Amino acid sequence: MTERTGRVGTLTMAAALAAGSWLFAGDLEDGIDLFRQGKYAQAETKLRQAAGPQAQAYLAGALAKQKKYGEAEGPAKAALAANPTDDVAVAALGESLFGLKKYDEAISRLSDALGRNAGLAYAYFWRAQSYDKKGQAARMVADYEQFLKLAPKAPEAGTVKGLLAALR
């Protein structure tokens, strides 16, 4: 093997590694696009091939939307370990803990996230849901009102407005 051949081999290996990283970046972008289109099963497939906290956040979101709450909890917590206020990971963790009936943990973790960033609309939404299950109506109402201030056009906004109107 000549020095020139060794270099070509090294360059070829570096190019292959770079291409692999690019492919994973493509999986992440594709997965996020599919998630945003509501194609959660397809997003899950792409996101399982991607790496990093953002991939974990969106994977958790895709799993939670498919009601795979037990599977969603781990990636959501991993994403939040890297970025404690990632809005997608916070929403996925809230939804998964609520779905698993871990209301106290949901309230605690969502309160922690809100202490770091009070602009996380879905942290209020899922904490309100958990407060409801705990019979804490006043806290539920306060969180739903905050959710509506932050996300007045969210898909859940109409239902929340109807619930709040019925309580008055």
N, C-alpha and C positions, 0 to 999 in steps of 0.2 A: 504494500500500500504506500503510495507516495504521499508527500505532504499535501500536494494539490488534491488528490483523491480524498484524503482525510478531511480537508476543508469542505469539499463538495458534500461529503457525507454529513458533516456537521451542519452545513447550511441547509441541506435537505431535511435533516432532523428538525432544525429550528423552524423551517417553513412549515413542516408538518404540524409541529406543536402550535404554531401561530394559527394555522388553519383550523386546528381543533378548538382553539379558544374562540375563533370567529364563529365556528359552528355552534358552540355552546351559547354565544351571545345571540345568535340567530334563534336558537330555541327559546331563550328568555324573551326576546322581543315578540316572537310568534306566540308564545304562551300568554304574554300580557295582552296582546291583541285579541286572542281568542277569549280570554277572561272578560275583557271589556265588551265583547260581543255576546256574552252570556253562554258561550260554548265551553262549559266548565269541564266536561269529560275530555275534550280535545286539549284544552289548556293544561289539564293535569298531566297528560301524556308528554307534552312538550316541556313543561316545567320540571318534571322528574329528571329530565336530561340536562337541565341547566344547573348551574352552581351559584352560590352566593346568597346573601340575606334577602335580596329583592326576589330571587327565584323562590326562596322558602316562604316569603310573605304571600306571594301570589299563588303558590301551590297550596298553602293553608287556606287561602280564600276559595280556591277552586274546590277543594275537598269539603269545606264547610258548606258551600252552596249546593253540593251534592248530598248533604246530610251525612257525610263521613266524618262526624265530629271527633271520634277517637283518633283517627288518622290526622286530622287537621291540627290538633292541639300541639303536637311536637314541632312541626315546622313553624307554626306561629310563634311559639316560645323561642325557637332558635333565631328567627328573624328579629324578634324583640330584644334578644340578648345583644345583637349587633346594633340595633336602632330602636330604643325603647318607645319611640313615638311614631313608628312607621304606621301610617293610617290604615293600610291594607292589612297588616299583621294584627293591629289592635282590633279591627273589625272582625277578622277571622277568629281571633282568640275569643272575643266576646261571644260570637255566634256559636263557636264550638263548646265553650264552657256552659253556655245557656242550654244548648242542645243535650249536653251530658248531665244536666241538672246540677251542675256545680255552681250554684248561685252565689254562695259566699266567696268562692275564689274569683268568680267573674266580677263581683262588686269590688273586691280588693285589688285585683290586677287592673281593672278599668279605672278605678280611682287613682291608682299610681300613675297610669298613663296620662290621665287628665291633670294630675298635679304637675306634670312635666310640660303638657301642652293642652290648654283648655279649648283648643279649636278642633278637637277630634270628634266630629259629629256622631259617628257610629259607636264611639265609646259611650256617649250619653244614651244612644238608642238601646244598646245591649245592656247597659247598667239599669236603665229604666225597666226593661223586660225582667231583669233579675229582681229588682226591687218589687215589682208586681208579684212575682212568685213568692217573695218573702213577706207579702202583706204590708209593705211600706208604701202606701198610696201617695203620701205627700212627696216623698222622694222620687217616686215614679213620675208624678206630674211635673216636678221641677226639671227632671232630666229630659222628659219628652218636650217640654217647652224650649229647653236649650237646644235640643236636637233640631227642632223646627226653625229656630233662629239661625242655626248654622247650615242647615240643609233644607230650605223651604221647598225645593223642587225634587227632593229625593223620592224614589218610588214609594217609600213607606209613609211619606208625609200626609197623604190623604187619609189613610187609616188612623194615623196618630191624631190628626185634627178631629176626626170623628169620635175617637175614644175620649179625647179631652172635652169635647162638646157634650158628650153624654154624661160626663162626670160633673158638669156644672149645673 
